[in-house]
């Protein structure tokens, strides 16, 4: 049974014998690097980079479900890219726009 599933995976049109497997597999490095950057201070986050990561994730997630055969490896890595990009953007926006309001409010009262 396991040999049959392994053979089906090996011979799949998006299996390890094709670029359709390896490109998304190596793309996981971008998501892993973005996760590692969660420890960075928000002021070091780049808007253009994170917008690109997020948009790439959203666009290619949709595309991976439209093509035949569906490439679930491509879908999962792009969902991870979109998620990590959105999280990084939210950190940056909170730091740039929302934290300043909290600091400015006490100054107005004084």
Secondary structure by P-SEA (a helix, b strand, c coil): caaaaaaaaaaccccccccccaaaaaaaaaaaaaaaacccccccccaaaaaaaaaaaaaaaaaaaacccccaaaaaaaaaaaaaaaaaaaaaaaacccaaaaaaaaaaac
